[in-house]
Amino acid sequence: MAVMLDLGRMRALHAVAVHGSVGGAAAALGFTPSAVSQQISKLERETRTVLLERQGRGVVLTDAAVRLADTARQLLALVEQAEVTLEERRGQAVGRLLVASFATGARGVMPGALADLREHCPDLDVRLLETDPYLAVELVTRGEVDLALVQDWPTVPLPVQDGVSRLDLGLDPVDLLLPAGHPLAALATVPVERLLGQRWISVPPGNICHDWLVRTLREAGEEPDVLYQVGEFETQIALIRAGLGLGLVPRLGRAPLPAGVVARTVSPEPTRRVYALWRSQASRRPAITAALRAIREQWALIEAASAAAGAGAPG
């Protein structure tokens, strides 16, 4: 008897293969880990094949699962092509759109863009996944997300493969944050050479902002002394306020600084490039064009607010 493969269960298996865990797959798909596990269990019964094996606290795909996940990837690519064609013929943004974004982009750009899409595209089911730009590029390339808002540095560009299109939005300046009583706070602009010999608070290694800090200070002649590695910029600012070190923090999505913390520009000024990525074959999809319009318009509002306020937002 032929096996009828359920597309939803194949999608769940593919997500586990891409993200390396049931929890990661659940976050990407917008399901609970239990729901993903149930999908995989049903697929195992249908195929009479063991697909996941326990390894420590996690799971690994069996050889059969790896082959089946590759088939799932091909099927999902065909489904996407069909969806793009149908959506294009309707001329309306419908279906599901999964958007990935780096943290400050999710905070500074996406709320306004998502609200815009909800108002103008009521039949579009938009989901948001916060993730690092390195992973976001992979997810777009593999077809796990439809659109990604990412950032990189001119000296640390993201590796973007062929078949992925790009919309440049603009630059996000990065300021030096330091305690108000720090000697460098007396300067309006801090030369990069004056950053040597300081104690740093930064995001963990493997994050593009950490990579930029390390590379910049190495080029200036010093291995940076990063004492505290924390993922959230709000936590970094709290540590800076306590006088524990300095930080380089982007303006995008940054809340007003608390008393005791000041921002100073650095010379040369570090800036992040912010842009959107999507698979080129989906460029005609109305959901993609609608999302890009909403993101572009939201960025324009942020730039206008920045120009009106002087500094404190991307510009």
N, C-alpha and C positions, 0 to 999 in steps of 0.2 A: 504493500500500500504506500502510495506517495505521501510524503510529509508536506503539509500545508504550513508554511512559515508565516507567522504573524508579524507584520511590519513593526508594530509597537514593541514587541519583544526583541526583534532584531535591533531596533534602535537602542533599547536598553543595553544589550550586549555590546554594541558598538561604543556606547558612552562609557561603559566600564573599561573597555580596551583602551580608549583614548585617555581617560582620566586616571586609570590605574587603581580605582577603588569604587566600591558601591556608593560610598558617601559622596565622592566627587561626581559620579554619574548622576546621583540624585540632585545635587545642587545645580548641575548644568541643565537637567531636564525639567526642573521645577517640581520634582516628586519627593516623596519621603524615601529614605534608604530601604524601609520595609517594602514599599511598593516596587522598587527596582528589584529587590531580591525575589519578590513574588513573580515578577516578569521573567527573570532568569530561570527560576524553578519550573515555571510552566514550559519554557522553551526547552529545558532539559528533558521534561517528560515527553514533549512532542517529538523531539529528535532522538530520544532514548540514548542520550549522550551526556556524560559529565562535562560541564562547561567551566565550572569554578572549583578550585581546590583551596582549602584553608592553608595559609602560611603565616604563622605567628598570629597577629591580631587582624591581618588582612586576608586578601584572596589573590590568587593568580589564575590566569586563563590557562586551560589545558591546550594541548596542541590542536585539538579539534575546534576549540573555541576560537583560537587565533585565526584559523582558516575561515570559520563561519563569520567572524567579525569582519574579515576582509570582504566577504561576500555582502555583508550588511552595508559596508561602506559604499560598495558599488551600487547597491539597490537604492540607498538613500540619495546618492548623486542623481540617479535616474528620476527618482521621485521629485527632487528639487527642480530638475529641468522641466518636468511636466507641470509642476506648480507654477513656475515662472511663466510658462506659456499660457496656462489658463488664467492666471491673475492678470497678465498683460492684455489678454483678449477682453477681460471684464473691464479693465481700466480702473480698477479700484484696489485700494490697499486692504487686503483681507488675509485671513490665516494667522499663523503664529510667526512672530519675529523675535528672535533671541539676540540680544545686544550685550556685548561684553564691554567693560570699561575699567580703566584704572581708577584707583580710589578717589582722587581729588576730582577727576572728571565725572565720576558718578555723583559726587557731592555738588560740584559747581556747574555742570552743564546739563546732566541728564534729568534732574527734576523738572526743569522748564520744558525740555524737549519732550519728555514723556507726557506731561500735561497737555502740550500742544497736540501730540498724536492722539491722545484720548479724546480731545475735543473734535478734531478734524477727521479722524479715521476710527470711528466707533466700532467697526467690525474687525479691527486689527488687534490681535492679542499679543501685546509686547511684553517680553520678559527681560529682566536685567540681571546680569551676572557680573559681580565685581571680581576682577582678577588682574594680575600683573601683565604688563604689555607683552613680555616674552611669551607667556602662555596664550594670550589673546591672539597673537599672530598665528600660532599653531592651530588654535581652535577655528579660526577663519579658514585657514588653508585646508583643514580636514573636514570642513563642513559641519562642525559642531555648533558654531554660532553663525548667524547671518551677517552681523555687522559688528565691528569693534571700534571703540574710541580708544586711541592709544597715544602715547607720548614717547619721545626719545630725545637725545641730545645730539647736536651736530657731530660731536666727537665719539658718540656711542650710538650709531644708527641701528635701528631694528633690522634684522634680516627678513626681508619680505620677498617671497618667492614669486615667480611668474604666475600669471593667472589671478592675481589679486590687484584690485584697483584701489586708488587712494584719493582722498579729498583733503587737501591741506586747509586747516582752519586758521592757524596763527601761532604766535609765540607766547609762552607763559614765563614771565620773569621769575627768577628765584632770588630771594633776599637772604642775607645773613641775619639770623635772629640770635640775640645775645642778651644777657642780663643788663638792666639799665646802668648798673654800676661798673660794668666792665670797661677797661681802658679804651677798647676799640669803639665803644659807644660814643665817644667824643668826636669821632670822624663821621662826616656826612657820607663819604664813599671810602670803602676799605680796599686798598690794593690787594690782589691775591697773595702777594708775598707776605703780607701781614697776617695771613691765615696760618702760617707755619708756626709750629710749636704750641698749637691750641689743643684742647681736649674736645672731642666731638661726640655728638649724639646723632645717630643716623639710623635709617632703615637697615634691615639685615642684609648680608651679602646675597647676591643673586637677584637683587632688586636693581632696576636700572638707575635709580637715584643714588644708591650706594656705589654702584660701579662708576658713576660720574664723579663723585666726591673723591674716591680713591685715585682715579686716573688724573684728575686735576691737580691734586696735591703731590702726586708722584712726579708729574711733569714740572712742578715748582721746586722739586728737590727733596721731598719728605714723604715717608710712609705715614699716613694719617693715624692718629691715636684715637680710635673709636672705642670709647668706654662703654657706651650704652647703645644697644641695638633694639629698636622698637619699631613696629610696623606703622603705628598711627602717628600722624603729625601732631595731633592734639596732645598725645602723651609726650612727644618730644618737646613741645612748648612748655609743658608742665615741668619737665626736667630742667629745661633752660631757665625757667622762672626760679627754680630752686638753686640756681647758680652752679649746676653740675657740668656745664659744658656749652658749646656753641652748636648751632645747627643751620643748615642751608635748607630753607623751606619754600616751596613754590607758593605763588599768590593765589592760584586757581583754587577755589573752594575753601580758602583759609578764612577762619572766623576772625573777628577783631581781636587784636592781641591783648592779653590781660595786662594789668598794671605790673610793672617790673620787668617787662620784656619789650625790647625795641627792635626795629628792623632797619638795617642799613644795606645800601646797595654795595655790590662788589664790582671792582674794576679789574679785568673786563667783566661785564655783566653776564652771568650765566642765564641762559634761556632754554626752556624746553620747547620742542616742536610738538604741536598737538594736531592730530589728523585722524580721519576715519578710514577704515579698511573694510572691504567686502570682496567676495569672489566675483570676478569679472563676468562670469556667465549669468550672474543674477542682476546685472546692471539694469536690465529692462523691467525688473520686477517693481510694480508700483509701491510695494511696502518699503523697498530699499530707497527709492527716490523720495518718498514721503519722509522717511526717517532722516535722510541726509538733509532735506530741506529744514526740518525742525531743529536739527543739531546746528546747522549753519546759521539759522536765524537766532538761536539762543546764544551762540558765540558772538554774533554781532551785537546783541544786547549787552553782553558782558564787556565787550570792548568799549561800547559807548559809555557804560557806567564807569569804566576805568578811566576813560578820557575826562569825564566830568569830575571824578574824584582826585585825579592826579595819579596816585599810586595806590596799590592795595588790591588790584585785580589784574588779570592778564591784559596785556596791551601790546 
